[in-house]
Amino acid sequence: MIRFNRAIKPFSVMSFDLDDTLYSNHPIIKAAVKAQQNYLNALLGYQEQGPKYWQLCRELAVIQNPDLADDVTKWRKHTLRLALSKLGFTADDVERHANAAYNAFADARSNIVVSDDVLNLLDNLAKHFTLVAITNGNVEIERFNLHDKFELVLQAGMHGKAKPHSTLFDKAATHLNVAKSEILHIGDSLDTDVQGANNAGCQSVWLNDQGANYAYKGLADIEIANIHALTHFIK
């Protein structure tokens, strides 16, 4: 299925969200969170704080530093340090255990294998368009098989404010020396991907396959139900 809500202008760049757009991220995140939790639960006093302790520390971290909301890696690392500090660990032990817990998370977080059919789709699209990735997530793309598929990878926090803010789209246009209207952004979230692209003056494709509820009521330029509908644009 492909539905055009607005006429598409010529574009030269296809920008992709990563998580839940090019692969299913739900089992990956679940495994990464479990790996981190297993490490923390083995530490003296952590498990006794109860199942809500992590979330309470996470909320406290972003209250103390609202800018963390734009960088999920820093937010997680800050939360780990905060949670361990509150348990009375020494500064050295806080750093050691926070780094080890984050590494457990990151190792599982990047345990991704993108399917061959999606890789082939990207290869075919790359013959006609410049491909970039714009993500709010903290996946380490160099650790799995998307590492050589994009001319540019921009991540929230590291490179600017999270979508739907326009910063990452602005940086992509500047780096590639193209007008933002020449960027067609594809993503699964109305709230971040579609709203962000629309606000930035890019064109947008909503991959509507998550069954989620979104706050944003604007329309994507194009709606698809399967990523392979993008073959429509291969000349």
C-alpha positions, 0 to 999 in steps of 0.5 A, spaced: 500 500 500 502 506 498 497 513 499 499 520 497 496 525 501 500 531 497 504 531 491 511 529 491 516 534 489 523 532 486 527 529 491 535 527 491 536 524 498 532 519 502 533 519 509 531 513 514 529 513 521 532 506 524 529 503 529 522 500 527 523 502 520 529 498 517 528 492 523 524 491 529 527 494 535 522 491 540 525 485 542 532 488 541 531 493 546 527 488 551 534 484 551 538 490 552 534 492 558 534 485 561 542 485 560 543 491 564 538 489 569 541 483 570 548 486 571 545 491 576 541 486 580 547 482 582 550 489 585 549 489 593 542 493 595 540 494 588 534 489 587 532 491 594 530 497 591 524 494 587 522 494 580 520 502 580 527 504 582 530 505 575 524 509 572 524 513 578 532 515 577 530 516 570 525 521 571 529 524 577 535 525 572 531 528 566 528 533 572 535 535 574 538 536 567 532 537 562 537 536 556 538 529 557 531 528 553 535 529 547 540 524 548 538 517 550 545 515 551 547 520 556 540 520 559 541 512 560 549 513 563 547 519 567 541 515 570 546 509 572 550 513 576 545 517 579 542 510 581 548 507 584 550 513 587 544 513 591 545 506 594 552 509 597 557 506 592 564 510 592 565 514 586 570 509 583 565 504 584 559 508 581 563 509 574 566 502 574 559 499 575 555 504 571 560 503 565 559 495 565 552 496 566 551 500 560 556 496 556 552 490 557 546 494 555 550 496 548 552 490 547 545 487 546 542 493 543 547 492 537 545 485 536 541 486 530 541 483 523 537 487 518 534 482 513 537 481 506 531 484 503 531 490 506 539 491 505 537 489 497 532 495 497 537 500 500 542 498 495 537 499 489 535 505 492 542 508 493 543 507 485 538 513 484 538 517 491 543 519 496 541 515 503 542 518 510 540 515 517 537 520 522 535 517 528 533 519 535 536 512 538 543 510 540 544 504 536 551 503 534 550 502 527 558 500 525 556 494 529 551 491 525 550 490 517 547 497 516 554 500 517 556 501 510 549 503 507 549 510 508 553 516 506 551 520 513 548 518 520 546 523 524 544 521 531 540 525 537 544 528 542 551 527 538 549 531 533 543 535 535 536 535 538 532 529 537 526 529 532 521 532 531 526 538 532 529 540 525 536 540 527 538 533 524 534 535 518 538 542 518 544 538 518 543 533 513 541 538 508 547 543 510 552 537 509 549 534 503 548 541 500 541 540 498 535 544 499 531 541 505 525 540 500 530 535 496 530 530 502 524 525 503 524 522 510 522 515 512 520 513 519 515 509 523 513 515 528 508 520 526 510 524 532 518 524 531 519 522 524 513 525 520 512 531 525 520 533 524 520 532 517 514 536 516 516 542 521 523 542 517 521 543 510 523 536 508 518 531 505 515 525 509 513 518 508 510 514 514 511 507 515 504 505 518 506 498 521 506 499 528 499 500 531 501 505 535 497 511 538 500 518 536 499 525 538 501 528 532 495 530 527 498 532 521 499 528 515 505 525 512 506 526 504 506 519 503 503 513 507 506 506 506 504 499 510 511 496 508 518 498 507 518 495 500 513 500 497 519 505 496 521 501 490 515 505 487 521 511 487 526 506 483 526 509 476 
